Amino acid sequence: CRSAPNGNALVLRAYGDRDVVDIACQAQGAAVGGSTLWHRTQDGCYVTSRFVAIGGNATEPTCASLDSPRPCAAVATPALQLIERYEGFVARPRPDITGLPTIGYGHRCASLDCAEVPVAFPLSRGQAHELLRMDLRNVTACLAQAVTNASLALNANQWGALASWAFNVGCEMAGGSQLVARLNRGEDPGAVAAHELPRWRIFHGKRVPELVSRRADELYLFQTASDLVAYPQCNSAPEMTERPAETTTDSKPKLKPCCVCLETKKARDTCYLDHGDKAESKCDYLIQAHIKCMADFGFKI
């Protein structure tokens, strides 16, 4: 059972040959055995219809009808790159700054040996990336529950910056923060972020340089314009959704380079204009985000 309706997505759990499983909805995805139909179970993962027998005359709703309207569950590529940059890649379980075992890009394990992670160690970067995507769905769900101001509108970069912050400080801390409380009171999001994000730089009573730097990058991302709306209702685009289907080495991209990854390009170019001679270091994660987005569509830059 996979994290997305795609044969390359992370395996989250395995069902037995005759297991009875509750199905939540159906979705279209990558073709397996000639069928593009996938079923999402109540466990939140996807199984191809090739391996599912539906009992009786049961009918399933589409997952899209259940999922929308809602805030974006995924985060945009610049935020993903920012998180991966600061969390760092860990192939085997290792204690983080708090002493708790982590793996991949900041996945905090439930057990000392990270036995709940459904893949063998050492973890590949691709597996860690998919695990981070799943973790972030929990983070964005937490944010969506905590931020209750129906008149608030956040773009993809603002939502991604908040997701990075909440991933770092934890759902409970983020939900009970003054940052969220002020957003819910209807204060200006830009002013709230500028005042509140930099305050989250202390660990055990000490100012941590890495946290100072991370908060600065999150604030810069929050202040970067985007045409995509992520909250209260997701207005998705290719770089806001799951990775495009894998292409073979001899296949050609169907889209033109000019027409994809517009958000990551806009964020990168704005950063270059803002930082001038220091852009190479200040904008590194935005540059890498654009390179990765283009690569996901089959383009090399």
N, C-alpha and C positions, 0 to 999 in steps of 0.2 A: 504494500500500500504506500503510494508515493506522495511527496509534498505538493505536486502539481500534476495535471493531466498530461504527462509527458514521460516517455520511457527513460529519459535521462535524468529525471528529477530524483531527489534524495529519497531512499527507502526509509520510511518512518516506522513501519511495523510489518509483520508477516501474518497472514491468516492461513489456517489449515485448509486442506482440500474440501472438507465438508462442513466447515464452520458456518454458523448462521450469523450473519452480520446485518446490522441495521443500516439501511441506505437513507441518506438525507436528501440527495438530489443528483441530477445528472448534468454533465457538462461536455462540451466538445473539446477535443485535444488532439495530440499527435496520434497518427494512425498506428494501430497494433493489429496485425492479422487482418488488415483490410477494413477495420472499424475505427472510427474516430470518436466513438462514444465512451465516456468514462463515468464512473459512479463515485460520488463522494460519500464516504461512510460517516456515521455519527462520531467517529474518532477524528474526523477532520482531514483525512487523507484520501487519495484517489486510487481506484482500482479500474483497470481496463475492462470493458464489457466482455471481452474474450473469456474472462475467468469468472463471470458472474451469471448466476441463474436466478431470475426474479420469480418469486413464488406467486401463484394465483394470478389475478388480473390487476395487480398493483400498478399504479402509475406514479411517476416521480415528477416533482417540480424541477424546473431548471435551476441550477445554482445561481445564475444571474438574477433570477426573480427573487431569490431569498436574500441575496447579498446586497442589493441596491434598493434605495439609495443609502449610502453609508460613506464615511470617510475612507480614504485610501488605506488598504491593508498593507500594500507594498510602499516602499519609499523610493524616491528618485535616485538615480545613479550617483549624483554628487554626494548625497548623504551616505549611501552605502560605502563609497570610497573613503569618506571622512572617518566613518566608524572603523573600517578595516585598517586604516592607517594608524589610528590611535590604539586600537585593541591589540594589533599585532597578531601574527599567525602562530598558533601552537598546534603541532601535529599530534602530541601525546599529552595526557592530563598533566597539568602543572599548576601549582598554587599561584594565585594572582596577588595583588598588593594587599588584599584582605586576608590572605592565607587560605582561601577556598579554592578547590581545584577547578580549573577552566580548560577548555579545549577549543580549537578552531579560532574564530574571531570573537573572543569574549563570552563564549557559551559557558555559563556557570553550572557546574554539574550538581546533580542531586545526590550523588554518592562519591566516595573518594576515588573510585576507579572509573567514574563516568560511564557506568554500565548501561545507563539508559540511552546512550547515543547508539543508534542501530547500525553502526558501521565499524569495521575493524580498524585498529590503529596500526601504523600512523595514518592520520587523516590527510587527504589530499586538499589542496587549496580549493578545488572545485567543490568538494564535499563540505568544506568549511563555509564556503560562500552560500551554499544551499541551506546549511544549518543556521547561518545568520539570518537569511530571509525568513525562515520559520520563526526564529526568536523574535524578529522584528514585527511579525504579525501579532504576537502576544503584546508587544509594546504598544503598537498602534491601537489595538483593541482597548488596552488600558487607558491610553490617552483619550480615545473616543468616549470612554465612559466617564472620565474625569472632567473633560472640557464639555460643559453643558450649555454654553451660550449659543443659542440657535442663530443669532444675528452675526456671529463671528465668521469671517471668511479668511482662510489661510491658504496660501499657494503651496505648490509642491516643495519649494525650498524651505519655507517656514515650517511646514509639517515635518520635513526630513530633519531639520535642525532640532526640533523638539523631540523627535524620535531618538536622535543620537544622544541628546541630554538624558532622556528618560531611560534609555538602555544603559547608560553609564551609572546613574544615581539610583535606579530601581523604580519600579512601578509605584510602590507605596509612597516613597519619598516625593516622587514627581506629583502624584495625585493630591497630596496634602500640602503642596508648596504654595507660597505666595504668588509665584509666577502663574500657576493655573487659576488661583483664586482671583487674581487681578484680570485675567482674560475673561473669566466668567462674570466679572462685574462690568464688563464692557469697556475697559480701558484700551487705549491705543496699543495694538500688538507690538509695533516697532519700539515704542517707548518702554513697554513692559519687558521685552526681551533685552533691550540695551541696559536696563537697570538690574534685572534679576539674574540673567544667565551668568555674568561675571562673578556673582556672589558664590557660585558653586565651585569653589576652588580650594576648599579646605578639607583635609583628611586628618583625623585624630588631632585636631587643633592646630595643624600646620598648613601653611600655604604650599601647594604642590605645583611646581612649574609646569608640569605636563597638563595638569587640569586648567591652569591659566591659559595655556596655549590652545587646548581643546575648546574651552568656552569661547575664546576669541574667534576661532574658526567656525564654531557653530553660530555665533552671532553674525559673522560675515555672511554665512550661507543664508541665515534668516533674512538678512537685509538685501539679498540678491533677488532681483525681479524674476518672476516666472509667470507665464500665461496659463499655467495649469492650476486648476483648483483641486485641493486635496481634502479640505474640510470646509463645510460640513458634508459635502457630497463629492465623491471622487469623480473627477473629469480626467480619465486616464489617457495616456499616450504610450507609444511603444516603449520608451525608456522608463515609464512608471509601472509597467506590468512585468510579468515573468519574462525571462530571457527568450529571444526568438528561437525558433526551432533550429537545431543543429544543421549546418550545411556541410556537404562533402567538400573535399579539397578541390575538386574540379568543377564545382557548381559556381554559378555567378550570382551575385546579389540581384534581387528583383527590383530593389529600390536604388535611386541615385544618391550619391553621397550628400548632395545638397539638401535632400529632403528628409533626412533622419537625424536624430540626436540634436534637435534644434535647441532644447533646453540646456543640455550640457555645453554646447557651443556658446550659447548666450552667457552662461555663467562664467565660462573660461575667459571669453573676450572682455566681459565687464571687469573681471579681476585684473586682467592685464592693463586695462586703462586706469584702474584705480591705483595700481602699485608700481607701474613704470619699470625702472631698473631692477626692482626687487621682485618682479612678478614670477620669475622662475622658482624661487623658494616659497613665496607667499601663496602661489596659486597651484602648487604641485598636485594637490589632491583633486582639484578641478580639472587640471590637464589630464591626469590619469583617468578621471571619470569619463571624460570625452573620448579618450583613446579606447577605453574598455567598451563604451557604448557603441562606438563605430565597429569595433571588432566583433561585437555580438551580432551585428548586422552583416558581417562578412567583409568589412572594409579595413584595410591597413593604412594607417597614417603615421 
